[in-house]
Amino acid sequence: MIRQLEDELREYDQLKSGELILPPIQRLDQIAPFIAKIRIAKGVSQTELARRLGVSKQVISRYEESEYHTVGIGRIQEILDAIGIKAAVTLSVTER
């Protein structure tokens, strides 16, 4: 448990310094777990993000507690816009 906390602190320190390497994301539902990390790396607090979106800090806290899994794709786009992230999406047809 101590090791996990140390790892989390180390990751947080890296994020605060702006270091963030995202893995390739193949599906829209894979974006959500990275939003809080992106926010931290961009130097945007929960309070500031809430202000930019016109919601309370508690709303952002709830979003992050669920790793944004309960947030619709339209709102996720608004959040990405608010923290200055441009997302490029490529659609392809797969055979069944």
N, C-alpha and C positions, 0 to 999 in steps of 0.2 A: 504494500500500500504506500509506503514511504517512497519507494522507487517510482511508482506511478505519479505521485505528486511532484517529485523532482522532475520527471519527464514533462509533465504538464507545465511546470514553471519555466523550464528551459524552452519549450515550444512558445510559451507566451512571450518570453523575452525576445526570441527570434522574431515573432510577429510584430512586437512593438518597435523593433528596429527596421521594420519594413521588409523583412525577409519572408517570402512566401513563394513556394513552388507548388503549383497546382498540377495534379496528374491530368492526363487526357480525360476529358469527360465525354462520354458517348451518348448519354441520355439526360433529358431535362431533369429528371428526378434525382440525378447525382449532384446537382448544383447545391441544393439546400444545405448539406452539412458543411460547406465551405464558406457560407456567407459571413458568419461571425468572424472567422479567421481573416477573411478579406477585409472586413470592416476594421479590425484591429490593425492589420498591416497598413491600411490606408490612413491610420491615425484618427479615425472617426469614433467618437464615444457613442454609447447607447443613447445618451441624452441628446447629442447633436443629431444623430440619425432620426430620432423621434421628432425633433424640431423640424428637420428637413421634410419629413413626411406628414407633419401636422397631427401627430399622435402623441400619446404619453410615453414616457420611458418604460412604464410597466408593460405596455403593448410590445415594445421591442424585447424586453426581458422575457415575456411569454413566448414570443417567436423563437428566441434563442434557446430557451429551455427545451423546446420541441425540435431543435435544429431545423427550424423553418419547414418541417414536414406538414404542418397544418395550414400553410400559407399558399394561396393560389398563385399560379404562374404569372398572372398580371401584376400582382402585388410584388412578387419576387423581382420582376423587371423594374418596377418603381424603386425598389430598394437598391438594386444594382445601379440604377441611374443616380440615385441620391448619394451613393458613395463613390461615384465616378468610375464605374466599371462598364466597359462595353463588352457585350456578349455577342459572339458570332455563332449563328446556328446554321447547320447544314442538314438538310433533310435528304434521305435516300430511301428508295424503295427496296425492301428485302423480299426475297422469294419465300413462299411458304412451302 
